[in-house]
Amino acid sequence: MKAAYLYKLVSFVDWPPGSLPPPGAPVNLCVVGDDPFGATLDQVAQNQQVNGRPLAVRRMATVSKSSGCHVLYIAGSRRQSVASALQSVKGAPSLTITDGAEAHGSVVQFVVREGRVRFTIDVAAAAQNGLTVSAKLLSLALSVRDGPTS
């Protein structure tokens, strides 16, 4: 279910002008750290389009602002923690997605409630990355944060 959410969320987000690749070039959906999806993500993303651009799945051990990731699922690993990965792309036009609400700085956090995958959204993190999340997606979120928690 999370694999399907990864590409579906993209259609509810607006990136800053010029931050997506030119038409025909792929939008990169990157999985950083331990990959929980395997071939399922490749199958789900196959033949998918984002604003007329193909969706390409990339897997990497670590990430930085220059990694070229438009959508970034951060699982964390021994080589780079979730917090470190989020810090390294902070301010880059990337839709960051993590598991668990404790991943401060991630735009979307997957949570499991009553056996179902749901998500929370941090609109302040989205704004910091230059992204705008649609009101429709916000209405579907389990919760919406618009700033740091104390």
Accessible surface in RSA format (square Angstrom, percent):
REM  Atomic radii and reference values for relative SASA: ProtOr
REM  Chains: A
REM  Algorithm: Lee & Richards
REM  Probe-radius: 1.40
REM  Slices: 20
REM RES _ NUM      All-atoms   Total-Side   Main-Chain    Non-polar    All polar
REM                ABS   REL    ABS   REL    ABS   REL    ABS   REL    ABS   REL
RES MET A   1   153.45  79.5 106.76  70.7  46.69 111.2  90.07  76.6  63.38  84.0
RES LYS A   2    53.15  25.9  51.42  31.6   1.73   4.1  22.56  20.3  30.59  32.6
RES ALA A   3     3.82   3.5   3.04   4.7   0.78   1.8   3.04   4.3   0.78   2.1
RES ALA A   4    25.61  23.5  25.08  38.7   0.52   1.2  25.08  35.3   0.52   1.4
RES TYR A   5    47.03  22.0  46.46  26.4   0.57   1.5  24.72  18.6  22.31  27.5
RES LEU A   6     0.00   0.0   0.00   0.0   0.00   0.0   0.00   0.0   0.00   0.0
RES TYR A   7    44.10  20.6  40.47  23.0   3.63   9.4  17.70  13.3  26.40  32.5
RES LYS A   8   108.62  53.0 105.05  64.5   3.57   8.5  55.36  49.8  53.26  56.7
RES LEU A   9     3.30   1.8   3.08   2.2   0.22   0.6   3.28   2.3   0.03   0.1
RES VAL A  10     2.83   1.9   1.09   1.0   1.74   4.2   1.09   1.0   1.74   4.7
RES SER A  11    90.99  76.9  54.89  73.3  36.09  83.1  51.99 110.7  38.99  54.6
RES PHE A  12    55.24  27.6  51.23  31.7   4.00  10.4  54.77  33.2   0.47   1.3
RES VAL A  13     7.47   4.9   0.45   0.4   7.02  16.9   0.90   0.8   6.57  17.8
RES ASP A  14    98.34  68.9  95.10  94.7   3.24   7.7  23.28  54.8  75.06  74.9
RES TRP A  15    24.84  10.0   1.94   0.9  22.90  53.8   2.86   1.5  21.98  35.7
RES PRO A  16    40.65  29.6  33.01  30.1   7.63  27.7  38.29  31.6   2.36  14.7
RES PRO A  17   140.71 102.6 108.10  98.5  32.61 118.5 120.07  99.1  20.64 128.3
RES GLY A  18    82.66 101.9   0.00   N/A  82.66 101.9  40.27 110.5  42.39  94.9
RES SER A  19    27.76  23.5   6.28   8.4  21.49  49.5  15.29  32.6  12.47  17.5
RES LEU A  20    30.23  16.8  16.75  12.0  13.48  33.9  17.19  12.1  13.03  35.1
RES PRO A  21    21.57  15.7  13.30  12.1   8.28  30.1  21.16  17.5   0.41   2.6
RES PRO A  22    94.83  69.1  87.95  80.2   6.88  25.0  94.53  78.0   0.30   1.8
RES PRO A  23   116.45  84.9  94.60  86.2  21.85  79.4  95.41  78.8  21.03 130.7
RES GLY A  24    55.87  68.9   0.00   N/A  55.87  68.9  34.57  94.9  21.30  47.7
RES ALA A  25    30.44  28.0  24.21  37.4   6.23  14.2  28.69  40.4   1.75   4.6
RES PRO A  26    58.41  42.6  56.04  51.1   2.37   8.6  56.04  46.3   2.37  14.7
RES VAL A  27     0.00   0.0   0.00   0.0   0.00   0.0   0.00   0.0   0.00   0.0
RES ASN A  28    22.75  15.7  22.75  22.0   0.00   0.0   0.00   0.0  22.75  22.0
RES LEU A  29     0.00   0.0   0.00   0.0   0.00   0.0   0.00   0.0   0.00   0.0
RES CYS A  30     0.00   0.0   0.00   0.0   0.00   0.0   0.00   0.0   0.00   0.0
RES VAL A  31     0.43   0.3   0.15   0.1   0.28   0.7   0.15   0.1   0.28   0.8
RES VAL A  32     0.00   0.0   0.00   0.0   0.00   0.0   0.00   0.0   0.00   0.0
RES GLY A  33    17.06  21.0   0.00   N/A  17.06  21.0   2.74   7.5  14.32  32.1
RES ASP A  34    98.03  68.7  91.15  90.7   6.88  16.3  37.58  88.4  60.45  60.3
RES ASP A  35    52.00  36.4  21.44  21.3  30.56  72.3  18.48  43.5  33.51  33.4
RES PRO A  36    83.90  61.1  39.62  36.1  44.28 160.9  53.04  43.8  30.87 191.8
RES PHE A  37    22.25  11.1  10.44   6.5  11.81  30.7  14.52   8.8   7.73  22.1
RES GLY A  38    34.67  42.7   0.00   N/A  34.67  42.7  33.68  92.4   0.98   2.2
RES ALA A  39    65.38  60.1  54.30  83.8  11.08  25.2  55.82  78.6   9.56  25.3
RES THR A  40    70.36  50.0  68.93  69.9   1.43   3.4  36.51  49.0  33.85  51.2
RES LEU A  41     0.00   0.0   0.00   0.0   0.00   0.0   0.00   0.0   0.00   0.0
RES ASP A  42    60.76  42.6  53.74  53.5   7.01  16.6  28.93  68.1  31.83  31.7
RES GLN A  43   126.20  70.6 110.53  80.8  15.67  37.3  37.93  80.7  88.27  66.9
RES VAL A  44    40.49  26.6  30.02  27.2  10.47  25.2  37.40  32.5   3.08   8.4
RES ALA A  45     2.90   2.7   2.18   3.4   0.72   1.6   2.41   3.4   0.49   1.3
RES GLN A  46   117.68  65.8 102.05  74.6  15.63  37.2  30.07  64.0  87.60  66.4
RES ASN A  47   136.24  94.0  99.23  95.9  37.01  89.1  37.97  91.4  98.27  95.0
RES GLN A  48    55.03  30.8  52.31  38.2   2.72   6.5   1.09   2.3  53.94  40.9
RES GLN A  49   111.08  62.1  84.35  61.6  26.73  63.6  43.12  91.8  67.97  51.5
RES VAL A  50     8.84   5.8   5.26   4.8   3.58   8.6   8.84   7.7   0.00   0.0
RES ASN A  51   104.41  72.0  67.38  65.1  37.03  89.2  28.33  68.2  76.08  73.5
RES GLY A  52    54.88  67.7   0.00   N/A  54.88  67.7  32.16  88.2  22.73  50.9
RES ARG A  53    35.46  14.9  35.46  18.1   0.00   0.0   0.00   0.0  35.46  21.5
RES PRO A  54    48.70  35.5  48.70  44.4   0.00   0.0  48.70  40.2   0.00   0.0
RES LEU A  55    18.48  10.3   0.04   0.0  18.45  46.4   0.04   0.0  18.45  49.6
RES ALA A  56    31.32  28.8  25.49  39.3   5.83  13.3  31.32  44.1   0.00   0.0
RES VAL A  57    33.12  21.8   5.82   5.3  27.30  65.8   5.82   5.1  27.30  74.1
RES ARG A  58    84.56  35.5  79.58  40.6   4.98  11.8  34.54  47.2  50.01  30.3
RES ARG A  59   100.11  42.0  68.64  35.0  31.48  74.9  50.36  68.8  49.76  30.2
RES MET A  60    36.72  19.0  23.93  15.8  12.79  30.4  33.96  28.9   2.76   3.7
RES ALA A  61    42.40  39.0  28.82  44.5  13.58  30.9  34.64  48.8   7.76  20.6
RES THR A  62    56.65  40.3  47.81  48.5   8.85  21.1  18.49  24.8  38.16  57.7
RES VAL A  63     7.48   4.9   0.20   0.2   7.28  17.5   2.80   2.4   4.68  12.7
RES SER A  64    51.25  43.3  48.97  65.4   2.28   5.2  39.11  83.3  12.14  17.0
RES LYS A  65   125.21  61.1 101.64  62.4  23.57  56.1  57.19  51.5  68.02  72.5
RES SER A  66   106.83  90.3  70.20  93.7  36.63  84.4  55.65 118.5  51.18  71.7
RES SER A  67    23.80  20.1  10.01  13.4  13.79  31.8  10.61  22.6  13.19  18.5
RES GLY A  68    36.56  45.1   0.00   N/A  36.56  45.1  35.67  97.9   0.90   2.0
RES CYS A  69    10.90   8.2   1.88   2.1   9.02  21.2   1.88   4.8   9.02   9.7
RES HIS A  70    20.85  11.4  20.85  14.5   0.00   0.0  10.13  10.4  10.72  12.5
RES VAL A  71     0.00   0.0   0.00   0.0   0.00   0.0   0.00   0.0   0.00   0.0
RES LEU A  72     0.00   0.0   0.00   0.0   0.00   0.0   0.00   0.0   0.00   0.0
RES TYR A  73     1.43   0.7   1.43   0.8   0.00   0.0   0.00   0.0   1.43   1.8
RES ILE A  74     1.33   0.8   0.05   0.0   1.27   3.1   0.05   0.0   1.27   3.5
RES ALA A  75    34.94  32.1   8.34  12.9  26.60  60.5  13.09  18.4  21.85  57.9
RES GLY A  76     6.97   8.6   0.00   N/A   6.97   8.6   5.71  15.7   1.27   2.8
RES SER A  77    34.15  28.9  11.77  15.7  22.38  51.5  20.82  44.3  13.32  18.7
RES ARG A  78   247.19 103.8 205.27 104.6  41.92  99.8  85.73 117.2 161.46  97.9
RES ARG A  79   175.98  73.9 143.28  73.0  32.69  77.8  58.05  79.3 117.93  71.5
RES GLN A  80    19.01  10.6  14.11  10.3   4.90  11.7   7.78  16.6  11.23   8.5
RES SER A  81    59.52  50.3  51.60  68.9   7.92  18.2  45.81  97.6  13.71  19.2
RES VAL A  82    40.82  26.9  38.08  34.5   2.74   6.6  38.08  33.1   2.74   7.4
RES ALA A  83    73.36  67.5  63.34  97.7  10.03  22.8  67.19  94.6   6.17  16.4
RES SER A  84    53.98  45.6  43.91  58.6  10.07  23.2  27.37  58.3  26.61  37.3
RES ALA A  85     0.14   0.1   0.14   0.2   0.00   0.0   0.14   0.2   0.00   0.0
RES LEU A  86    12.27   6.8   8.19   5.9   4.08  10.3   8.46   5.9   3.81  10.2
RES GLN A  87   116.08  64.9 107.02  78.2   9.06  21.6  46.79  99.6  69.29  52.6
RES SER A  88    35.82  30.3  19.93  26.6  15.89  36.6  30.50  65.0   5.32   7.5
RES VAL A  89     3.41   2.2   3.41   3.1   0.00   0.0   3.41   3.0   0.00   0.0
RES LYS A  90    90.51  44.2  84.33  51.7   6.17  14.7  40.31  36.3  50.19  53.5
RES GLY A  91    40.50  49.9   0.00   N/A  40.50  49.9  16.05  44.1  24.44  54.7
RES ALA A  92    10.84  10.0   7.24  11.2   3.60   8.2  10.84  15.3   0.00   0.0
RES PRO A  93    48.83  35.6  47.61  43.4   1.22   4.5  47.61  39.3   1.22   7.6
RES SER A  94     5.28   4.5   5.28   7.0   0.00   0.0   0.00   0.0   5.28   7.4
RES LEU A  95     0.28   0.2   0.28   0.2   0.00   0.0   0.28   0.2   0.00   0.0
RES THR A  96     1.14   0.8   1.14   1.2   0.00   0.0   1.14   1.5   0.00   0.0
RES ILE A  97     0.00   0.0   0.00   0.0   0.00   0.0   0.00   0.0   0.00   0.0
RES THR A  98     0.68   0.5   0.68   0.7   0.00   0.0   0.68   0.9   0.00   0.0
RES ASP A  99    57.69  40.4  46.49  46.3  11.20  26.5  30.51  71.8  27.18  27.1
RES GLY A 100    17.23  21.2   0.00   N/A  17.23  21.2  15.86  43.5   1.37   3.1
RES ALA A 101    54.44  50.1  45.78  70.6   8.66  19.7  46.39  65.3   8.05  21.3
RES GLU A 102   130.99  75.2 113.28  85.7  17.72  42.2  70.62 136.6  60.37  49.3
RES ALA A 103    10.11   9.3   2.52   3.9   7.60  17.3   9.56  13.5   0.56   1.5
RES HIS A 104   112.11  61.3  93.37  64.9  18.74  48.0  68.43  70.5  43.69  50.8
RES GLY A 105    37.29  46.0   0.00   N/A  37.29  46.0  25.19  69.1  12.09  27.1
RES SER A 106     0.00   0.0   0.00   0.0   0.00   0.0   0.00   0.0   0.00   0.0
RES VAL A 107     0.00   0.0   0.00   0.0   0.00   0.0   0.00   0.0   0.00   0.0
RES VAL A 108     0.65   0.4   0.65   0.6   0.00   0.0   0.65   0.6   0.00   0.0
RES GLN A 109     9.94   5.6   9.94   7.3   0.00   0.0   1.52   3.2   8.42   6.4
RES PHE A 110     2.20   1.1   0.00   0.0   2.19   5.7   0.09   0.1   2.11   6.0
RES VAL A 111    18.65  12.3  12.68  11.5   5.97  14.4  18.65  16.2   0.00   0.0
RES VAL A 112    92.64  61.0  65.90  59.7  26.74  64.4  65.90  57.3  26.74  72.5
RES ARG A 113   121.28  50.9 117.92  60.1   3.35   8.0  38.39  52.5  82.89  50.2
RES GLU A 114   175.83 100.9 131.52  99.5  44.31 105.5  62.46 120.8 113.37  92.6
RES GLY A 115    74.09  91.4   0.00   N/A  74.09  91.4  34.20  93.8  39.90  89.4
RES ARG A 116   156.69  65.8 152.52  77.7   4.17   9.9  53.73  73.4 102.96  62.4
RES VAL A 117    26.92  17.7  19.42  17.6   7.50  18.1  19.42  16.9   7.50  20.3
RES ARG A 118    64.02  26.9  64.01  32.6   0.00   0.0   3.96   5.4  60.06  36.4
RES PHE A 119     7.20   3.6   7.08   4.4   0.12   0.3   7.08   4.3   0.12   0.3
RES THR A 120    13.21   9.4  13.21  13.4   0.00   0.0  12.23  16.4   0.98   1.5
RES ILE A 121     0.43   0.2   0.01   0.0   0.41   1.0   0.01   0.0   0.41   1.1
RES ASP A 122     5.96   4.2   5.96   5.9   0.00   0.0   0.69   1.6   5.27   5.3
RES VAL A 123    36.83  24.2  33.72  30.5   3.11   7.5  33.78  29.4   3.04   8.3
RES ALA A 124    36.44  33.5  25.47  39.3  10.97  25.0  32.20  45.3   4.24  11.2
RES ALA A 125     7.33   6.7   2.82   4.4   4.51  10.3   6.16   8.7   1.17   3.1
RES ALA A 126     1.70   1.6   1.70   2.6   0.00   0.0   1.70   2.4   0.00   0.0
RES ALA A 127    70.35  64.7  51.00  78.7  19.35  44.0  54.47  76.7  15.88  42.1
RES GLN A 128    99.55  55.7  75.56  55.2  23.99  57.1  30.17  64.2  69.38  52.6
RES ASN A 129     7.71   5.3   5.57   5.4   2.14   5.2   0.75   1.8   6.97   6.7
RES GLY A 130    37.53  46.3   0.00   N/A  37.53  46.3  27.31  74.9  10.23  22.9
RES LEU A 131     6.55   3.7   0.00   0.0   6.55  16.5   0.07   0.0   6.49  17.5
RES THR A 132    85.76  61.0  82.03  83.2   3.73   8.9  53.47  71.8  32.29  48.8
RES VAL A 133    14.45   9.5   1.59   1.4  12.85  31.0   1.59   1.4  12.85  34.9
RES SER A 134    40.09  33.9  29.94  40.0  10.15  23.4  39.61  84.3   0.48   0.7
RES ALA A 135    80.72  74.2  68.13 105.1  12.58  28.6  70.01  98.6  10.71  28.4
RES LYS A 136   134.72  65.7 125.59  77.1   9.13  21.7  78.13  70.3  56.59  60.3
RES LEU A 137     4.07   2.3   4.07   2.9   0.00   0.0   4.07   2.9   0.00   0.0
RES LEU A 138    47.58  26.5  42.19  30.2   5.38  13.5  42.48  29.8   5.10  13.7
RES SER A 139    88.23  74.6  50.26  67.1  37.96  87.4  50.33 107.2  37.90  53.1
RES LEU A 140    95.15  53.0  86.90  62.2   8.25  20.7  90.23  63.4   4.92  13.3
RES ALA A 141    14.97  13.8   0.00   0.0  14.97  34.0   0.00   0.0  14.97  39.6
RES LEU A 142    65.08  36.2  38.77  27.7  26.31  66.1  40.20  28.2  24.88  66.9
RES SER A 143    54.55  46.1  47.04  62.8   7.51  17.3  43.23  92.1  11.32  15.9
RES VAL A 144    64.51  42.4  36.18  32.8  28.32  68.3  36.21  31.5  28.30  76.8
RES ARG A 145    59.66  25.0  55.69  28.4   3.96   9.4  44.58  60.9  15.08   9.1
RES ASP A 146   111.95  78.4  85.42  85.0  26.53  62.7  20.20  47.6  91.75  91.5
RES GLY A 147    20.08  24.8   0.00   N/A  20.08  24.8  14.09  38.7   5.99  13.4
RES PRO A 148   131.52  95.9 102.58  93.5  28.94 105.2 107.44  88.7  24.08 149.6
RES THR A 149    83.50  59.4  55.93  56.7  27.57  65.7  50.14  67.3  33.36  50.4
RES SER A 150   162.47 137.3  87.26 116.5  75.21 173.3  83.86 178.6  78.61 110.1
END  Absolute sums over single chains surface
CHAIN  1 A     7541.2       5524.3       2016.9       4167.9       3373.4
END  Absolute sums over all chains
TOTAL          7541.2       5524.3       2016.9       4167.9       3373.4
